[in-house]
Amino acid sequence: MSEQTEPFRAGYVAIVGRPNVGKSTLLNRLVGQKLSITSRRPQTTRDRVIGILTQPGAQFVFVDTPGIQSAHGSRLNRYMNRSATQALEQVDVVALVIEALRFGAQDKKILTGIPDATPVVAVVNKIDRLDDKAALLPFLASLSSAYPFREIVPVSAETGLQADVLLRVLRQLLPESAPIYGEDELTDRSERFLAAELIREKLFRLLGEEVPYATAVEIERFEQEGNLRRISASILVERDGQKPIVIGKGGDKLKAIGTQARQDMEKLFGGKVFLELFVKVREGWMDNPAALKRLGYD
């Protein structure tokens, strides 16, 4: 009697949710590599990032999207919302990330944009931060009556708690298919893109409340010599007064941004990185179609 083997499954899983629910942290946790930048501030992610996880019998292509929001009306923010919305129309499964004990109007609005035929898994994140664990069960019950989720999985993207359970649930919802990407591929994004994102992450982590949202990173040179990468990048700000904030006293802030970004790049790329950073004023870049296109937001 021949042994039956399960068919290979592969497909796209959109990770969506309102800002700051932990979508990028979840992507990095599931893939096992830092591909999407994170910070404690909302709207850190600006562009679609794909993370690929290949296991025996299955390949997950996770699509991390910007958090859908309506507070700002710049051309950049419209691009971000469009990127998130389009992701919902082109995937096999949607993982809606919800913060534990918080399910409100923004979460429900996202559900209205998901095609009826697409299965949705509710990923209840940040359960490790709950002071009252007993409150979780009635919250999960209320979720199950609010929308026909295929499954509801409580997790902690930060610690990895129940990440394996989430993968098992998602795996069963993937279509039968040959692998979409090579077994060793982790992302469809270039090292150039990832370098810019790692610099931008440090701006969010090391600068004040408002300045990071007015910044962008433009890679001007990316050269590889063996295992060494030489990278020159410009940090763009919108106003003259923001430039000294990014540079810091005696250049200390810019140095810290560069040092931390370089260390992350070396870890991700597996080789030495020589990084040069400059700060430039480019007024109105968030509403300038040519500037946004040059930065890849088009």
N, C-alpha and C positions, 0 to 999 in steps of 0.2 A: 504494500500500500504506500503510494508516494506521499511525502509530506507536503502539505499545502503551505504556501507562504503568502503573507499579506501583500497586496499590491503596494507599490511605492506611492507616496502621497507628496505633493508639492503645491504650494500656492502662496498668494499674497495675503498678509494679515495687516490691516491698517490699525495702528495704535492711535486712538483719538481721544479727545476729552477737552474740557475747558482748561484755561491756563493754570499751570502750577500744580497739576494733580500727580505729576511724576511719570509722564510718558517717556521722556528721554532716559530717565533712570531705569525704567522697566526695560526699554530696548537694550540698553547696555548690559543689564543683568541677564536677559534671556540669551543674548548673543555671546556673552562672556568676554566682551571687549568694549573699551570705551570708544564708541563711534559718534555718539550724539552728545553735545555739550549740555551741562546741567548747571543750575544755580538755584538758590532759594527764591529767586524773583520770577514773576510770571513773564511769559513771552520771550524766553531766552532763545528758543528754537525759531528760526525764520524760514527755513527751507526744508523740503522733504529729505529725509535721510533714510537710506535702506540698510538694514542689517540682516545678514544671511546666516542662518543656523542650519547645518546639515547633520542629521543623525542617521543611524542605520534605518532605512525604510522611509525617511521623510526629510523634506527640506522646507523650512519656514523662511519666507521672505518678508521680514517685518518692515513696515513703512511708518516711520515716525513723522508726525506732522506738526506744524505750528498749532498752538491752542487757538481755537476759534474764539474771536472776541469782537466787540462792536464799540469799544470805548474810543478808538482813534480812527480817523478817516484818511490818513495819508495813503499815497499810492503804494507805499511799502506794505502797509497793513492790509490793503485790499488784495495785494498779491498773496500775502500770507493766508488770508481767509480762503482765497481761490484755490491755493495749493492744498489746503486741508479738505475742502469740499470735493475737489477732483479725486482725491485719494479714495473717498468713499465710493466712488462710482467704478473703480477699476480693481477692486480687490475681491477675494473669495470669502474672507471672514473679517469682521470688525471686532476689535477689542476696545470697548469703551471703558476708559479708566475713570473711576469715580473715587473721590476721597471718602474714606470711611465716615459714616454718619452724616454725610453731606450730599444730598441729591436734590438739586434745585432746578430753576428755570433754564439755566444755561445748559445743564446736562440734558434736559428734555428736548431742548431746541436742536441739539446735535442729533438726537435720535430721529427727528423728523426729516433729516437730510439723508438718511441711510435707505437705500433701495429695499423694498419690502422682501425681496427674495434673498437678501444677504443675511446670513446668520450673525447674530450679535452676542458676544460674551461680555458680561459685566465683570470688570476686574476691579474689585474693591481694594484700593491701595491704602497704605499707611496704617495698617492694623496694629503695627508695633507701637504706634504712638497713642493708642487708646488708653485712657486712664480707667475707663469702665468697660471691661471686655464683655460684660453681660449685655451691654447695649447693642452689640453687634448682631445678635440673632434676630431681634425684632426689626432691625434695619434691613437685614437681608430678606426678611419676609415681606417687608413693604416694597422692596425693589422687585421681587418676583410678581407682585400684583400690579406694578406700575407699567411693565412692558414685558412682552414675551421673549425674554432672554433665553438663548439655548442653554446657557449655564451661568451661574454666578460664582465667581471664585475669589475669596478673600486672599490678599497677598501682602507682602512687604517687599517692594522693589528694592528698598534700601538694604535689607538684610538677606533677601533671597527666600524668605519664608513662603512656602507653597508655590514657588516658581515652577517646580517639577510637575505639580498638579495642573497648573495652567497650561503647560506645554502638552500634557496628555489630552486635555480637553480640546485644545486648538488642533492638535494632530488629527483627531477624529473628524473634524470639520473641513479639513483640506481635501481638495479633489484628488482622485487618482490621476497621477501625472508623472512623467519623467522629470528629473531635476531641471530646474530653470537655469541655475548657475553651476559653475564648477564646484567640486567638493571642497576646495581650499579657499574659495572666495568668501570674504567677510562683508563686503559692501560694493556698491556700484559707483561710489564716489571716489574721485581722484585724491591723491595725497595732497595736492595743491588746495583742494576744497577743505580737506580735513585740517590742514595747517591753519588756514584762515579761521576756521571754527574754533580751534583750540585757543588762538589768540583772543578771539571775541569772548570766549568763556571767561578768560582772566579779567577782561574789562568789566564783566558783570560781577565777578567775585571781589575785585579789588578797588573798584571805584564807588562813588556815592550813589544815591538813589536814582537820579534822573539821567546823568551823563551817559551811561552805557546804552540807553535807548536811542541816543543821537549819534552813535558811533557805528562804523562799518570797518571791515578789514579788506584791503586790496593787496593781493600777492603780486609783487612787481617782478620778482625773480625767483625761480625755483629750479635749481640745477643739482644734479646728482653725479657725484664722482665716486664710483665704487660704493662703499657703504656710508659715505658722507653726503649730506644734503646741505646746500647753501641756499638760504631763503632770505629774501628781502621783502618786507611788508610795510605798507602804510596804514596807519590807523586814521580813519577819516572822522572829523568832527564837523558839526554844523556852524559853530560860532567861534570867534577868536578867543572868547573867555573860557572855552572848554579845553583849549589846547594845554595851558599850564596845569590844569587839573589832571590830565592824563599823564603829563610828564612828571609832575610832582616836584617837591623841593630837591634841588640838586640832581634831578633825574631819577630819584629813588623809586617813584611809582612805575615809571616806564621800565626801569631795570627789573623790578619784581615781576611785572607782566611778562617781560621777555624770558626771564629765568624759568618761571613756572610753565610757560607755554613750551619752551624748548625741552624741558624735562619730560613733559607729556608726549611731545612729538617723538623724542628718542625712544620712549617706551612703546609707542604705537608703531613706529616705522622700523624699529629694530636696528638702529644705527645712529651715529653721531649727527648732530644738527648744529650748523652755524647760523644763527638767526640775527638779523638786523631789523630794528623797528624804527619807523619814523612817524611823526604826527603831522597831519596836514588838515587845513581848514577847507572844506568844500561845502559852501552854503547851499541849503535846500536840497541836498542829495536824496532825501527820503521822498521827495515829490518830483524828482527829475528823471524822466524816462531814460535818457542816455546814461546817466550815472547808475541807475538801477540795473540796466542791461549789462553795463560793464562789470558790475558786481555779481551778475548771475541771477538777479531777481527780475525775470521777464516772462 
